[in-house]
Amino acid sequence: MGRFIYGNPAVAVEFDDRVLAHLKVVILSKVRRGESFSFSWEYSAASGSGHSTIWVHPTIPLQFDFAGSKEPRLNRAWIENLVRMSNTPSGLRVVPEPPETEVPKN
């Protein structure tokens, strides 16, 4: 399990490395463009259940800590879904990974 660390004082949230790798791509691309957005997640029953939402802003420090040493292979369809959600009023949230779509070879 990796961790998304945000703000000062920091909020640290655990995510599977594969999920975290996809969130990293989406969040960093938005922050790089100077875009703010909301990001919500749910806690597992082991963590007490419930959910949280934060406002991600480019000036607030963030960090992605991965437990594994290898970068997970990215699913383009999942990234596109997450980007679409991040541009809605309800903001970014973790959704199940869709099947990977075949990338046409030229």
KAFEN-V986927 format. One record per pair of residues at least 12 apart in sequence whose ideal C-beta (glycine too) atoms are under 8 Angstrom apart, sorted by sequence separation. I is the first residue (numbers start at 1). J is the second residue. D is the distance in whole Angstrom. If there is no record, write none. Layout:
BEGIN
I/J/D + I/J/D
END
This chain:
BEGIN
2/14/7 + 3/15/7 + 27/39/7 + 40/52/7 + 1/14/5 + 2/15/6 + 40/53/4 + 82/95/7 + 1/15/7 + 2/16/7 + 39/53/7 + 40/54/8 + 81/95/6 + 1/16/6 + 2/17/5 + 38/53/5 + 39/54/5 + 1/17/7 + 4/20/6 + 38/54/7 + 39/55/8 + 3/20/8 + 38/55/6 + 39/56/5 + 81/98/6 + 2/20/4 + 37/55/8 + 38/56/7 + 4/23/7 + 36/55/6 + 37/56/6 + 78/97/5 + 36/56/6 + 78/98/6 + 36/57/5 + 77/98/5 + 36/58/7 + 75/97/6 + 77/99/7 + 35/58/7 + 75/98/7 + 77/100/6 + 34/58/5 + 76/100/7 + 77/101/5 + 31/56/7 + 75/100/5 + 76/101/7 + 15/41/8 + 30/56/7 + 31/58/5 + 76/103/7 + 13/41/6 + 27/56/6 + 31/62/7 + 27/62/7 + 56/92/8 + 53/91/7 + 13/52/8 + 24/64/5 + 11/52/8 + 23/64/8 + 11/54/7 + 20/64/6 + 21/66/7 + 20/66/6 + 7/54/7 + 39/86/8 + 6/54/6 + 17/66/5 + 25/74/7 + 37/86/5 + 6/56/7 + 17/67/6 + 21/71/6 + 37/87/8 + 40/90/8 + 10/61/8 + 17/68/5 + 21/72/4 + 40/91/6 + 8/60/7 + 22/74/6 + 38/90/7 + 39/91/6 + 40/92/7 + 41/93/7 + 42/94/8 + 7/60/5 + 8/61/6 + 21/74/6 + 22/75/7 + 26/79/6 + 38/91/3 + 39/92/5 + 40/93/4 + 41/94/6 + 6/60/7 + 7/61/7 + 18/72/4 + 25/79/6 + 29/83/7 + 37/91/5 + 38/92/7 + 39/93/7 + 6/61/7 + 7/62/8 + 17/72/6 + 37/92/6 + 6/62/5 + 22/78/5 + 26/82/5 + 30/86/6 + 5/62/7 + 6/63/8 + 22/79/6 + 26/83/6 + 4/62/7 + 5/63/4 + 4/63/8 + 5/64/8 + 23/82/7 + 3/63/8 + 4/64/6 + 5/65/7 + 22/82/6 + 26/86/6 + 3/64/8 + 2/64/7 + 3/65/4 + 2/65/6 + 2/66/4 + 2/67/5 + 27/92/7 + 1/67/6 + 2/68/8 + 26/92/6 + 23/92/8 + 23/94/7 + 19/94/6 + 22/97/8 + 15/94/7 + 18/97/8
END
